[in-house]
Amino acid sequence: MEAIGLLVMLEARAGKEADAEAFLKSAQPLAQDEKATLKWYAIKLGPGKFGIFDTFANEAGRNTHLTGEIAKALTHGQTNYLRFLRRFKKLRSLQAHP
């Protein structure tokens, strides 16, 4: 069951919108390799604004994801075209539809 989630809000640096979008699209295979990540979405919220939303069965799965390759790329400056609007926002599911 998808009991908990993670929401990351990002903004592309000026002139780097296409690079930011390309990075997020390229990250999908990395998320698929994470067995504890049940669902992973890269989303475009508006011009230059992006997000990542993922779900997990438990805290251990979320913590594993937070030390994975996507998180490393975002937090260790491997992407010089994105900045955080907010740090990682941990969420808890109230209800889910199968």
C-alpha positions as CSV (number, residue, x, y, z in Angstrom):
1,M,0.0,0.0,0.0
2,E,1.2,3.5,-0.8
3,A,1.1,4.8,2.8
4,I,3.6,7.7,2.5
5,G,4.9,10.0,-0.1
6,L,7.5,12.7,-0.9
7,L,7.0,16.0,-2.7
8,V,9.9,18.0,-4.0
9,M,9.2,21.4,-5.6
10,L,11.9,22.7,-8.0
11,E,12.5,25.7,-10.2
12,A,14.7,25.9,-13.3
13,R,17.4,28.5,-13.2
14,A,17.0,31.2,-15.9
15,G,17.5,29.8,-19.4
16,K,17.8,26.2,-18.1
17,E,14.2,25.1,-18.4
18,A,14.9,22.6,-21.2
19,D,17.8,21.1,-19.3
20,A,15.7,20.8,-16.1
21,E,12.9,19.0,-18.0
22,A,15.4,16.7,-19.7
23,F,17.0,15.8,-16.4
24,L,13.7,14.9,-14.9
25,K,12.7,12.8,-17.8
26,S,16.0,11.0,-17.7
27,A,15.6,10.2,-14.0
28,Q,12.7,7.8,-14.6
29,P,14.9,4.7,-15.2
30,L,16.7,5.5,-11.9
31,A,13.3,5.6,-10.1
32,Q,12.2,2.3,-11.7
33,D,15.4,0.6,-10.4
34,E,14.4,1.6,-6.8
35,K,12.3,-1.4,-5.6
36,A,10.9,0.5,-2.6
37,T,9.6,3.4,-4.8
38,L,6.1,2.4,-5.7
39,K,5.2,5.4,-7.9
40,W,7.4,8.2,-9.2
41,Y,6.1,11.2,-11.1
42,A,8.1,14.1,-12.6
43,I,5.7,16.9,-13.1
44,K,5.7,20.3,-14.7
45,L,3.8,22.9,-12.6
46,G,4.2,25.8,-14.9
47,P,6.8,27.8,-16.7
48,G,10.1,26.9,-15.1
49,K,8.5,25.2,-12.2
50,F,8.7,21.4,-11.7
51,G,8.1,18.8,-9.1
52,I,8.8,15.2,-8.2
53,F,6.1,13.2,-6.3
54,D,6.7,9.6,-5.2
55,T,5.0,7.1,-3.0
56,F,6.3,4.3,-0.7
57,A,4.9,1.6,1.5
58,N,7.0,2.6,4.5
59,E,9.5,5.0,6.0
60,A,12.4,2.6,5.1
61,G,11.5,2.8,1.5
62,R,11.3,6.6,1.5
63,N,14.7,6.8,3.3
64,T,16.2,4.5,0.7
65,H,14.9,6.8,-2.0
66,L,16.3,9.9,-0.2
67,T,19.8,8.4,-0.5
68,G,19.4,7.1,-4.1
69,E,20.8,8.4,-7.3
70,I,18.1,11.0,-8.1
71,A,18.4,12.6,-4.6
72,K,22.2,12.6,-4.9
73,A,22.0,14.4,-8.2
74,L,19.7,17.0,-6.9
75,T,21.4,17.6,-3.5
76,H,25.0,17.4,-4.5
77,G,24.9,20.0,-7.2
78,Q,25.1,17.6,-10.1
79,T,22.2,19.6,-11.7
80,N,23.3,23.2,-12.0
81,Y,20.0,24.1,-13.7
82,L,17.5,23.3,-10.8
83,R,17.0,24.8,-7.4
84,F,14.7,23.8,-4.6
85,L,11.7,25.9,-3.9
86,R,11.3,23.9,-0.7
87,R,13.3,21.0,0.7
88,F,11.8,17.6,0.6
89,K,8.2,17.5,1.9
90,K,7.3,14.2,3.6
91,L,3.6,13.3,3.2
92,R,1.3,10.7,4.7
93,S,-1.6,9.2,2.7
94,L,-5.0,9.6,4.2
95,Q,-6.8,7.6,1.5
96,A,-5.9,5.9,-1.7
97,H,-7.8,4.5,-4.6
98,P,-6.4,1.2,-5.9
